[in-house]
């Protein structure tokens, strides 16, 4: 008797389950996945691959970055960034590689990707003095390219299932503020806009980019506010602010922006939740507390950069000998600032751990550990 074969039809739910199971079988080691957008605070080396004056590809940058053996990786600090540390604590197997690295292709993207670029900002005009940089809009264009590859591998449903479990971290805005504060830099047009309008420009444009990410499948967002830039060494020097004092003008501008940013994220949560969630990371208060009480946190210096001067040209580099190298402190763990712009790894650890497990004053509506477990 001949056997009868019948055509079997699969439901969309079955197909989605099948692709997710297939994904888990192909990538069994995948746990915490993040896609990172932003500026030099979280750049993992993208600027190494473009023509720019904003680079961290020479010693002593990366001197405490264990995976590279102390060699520069393009990170603008002596060790790990805040994003690196959060990922490690939550079980990431590897650090998300820079998108522009030649090896960040194919299946490598399923372990997360870093799109951040030093000197970049929310606004397209930000960072023009550094020549090359990848603005936030272009970073999201890069993610869109990666997503297209995911669809060819997992299908649309499988890609959406994968992305909804990933964390999308956005750390940007600092360079927009720094460019606005610099009197010699023309901004948008000949006359500078008011600080209120500047804040609104930043929030409006960031909202557009967050919505783009949401349309592309992002569901878990960590959006980090701008820290107290009025207290970093370069701003203190340019504004002639004495040690242990901060530029009140700069910090007032940032606080106004952060307040509007937080309100915008609350609106997005109301509009797009509960399937999506936008977490506001209050880096301003976290870092300001460190500066106010740096000795209680184990630091000995909360004012000066460990590497490079606190006055022009603010350059951190290692030359052929001591005469051509910039000054570098002996114990990097005792300094809050690595260079004139960026924190040390020791400071980054405190910020990262506070965002991970802090209360609603530093991370709202939930903290980053809760974000990781949200709808998982």
Buried (B, 14 or more C-beta within 10 A) or exposed (E): EEEEEEEEEEEEEEBBBBBBEBBEEEEEEBEBBBBBBBBBBBBBBBBBBBEBEBBBBEBBBBBBBEEBEBEBBBBBBBBBBBBBBBBBBBEBEEBBBBBBBEEBEEEBBBBBBBBBBBBBBBBBBBBEEBEBBBBBBEBBEBBEEBBEBBBEBBBBBBBBBBBBBBBBBBBBBBBBBBBBBBEEBEBBEEEBBEBEEBBBBBBEBBBEBBBBBBEBBBBBBBBBBBBBBBBBBBBBBBBEBEEEEBBEBBBEBBBBBBBBBBEBBBEBBEEBEEEBBBBBBBBBBBBBBBBBEBEEBEBEBBBBBBBBBBEEEBEBBBEEEEEEBBEBBEEBBBBBBBBBBBBBBBBBBBBBBBBBBBEEEBBBBBBBBBBBEBEE
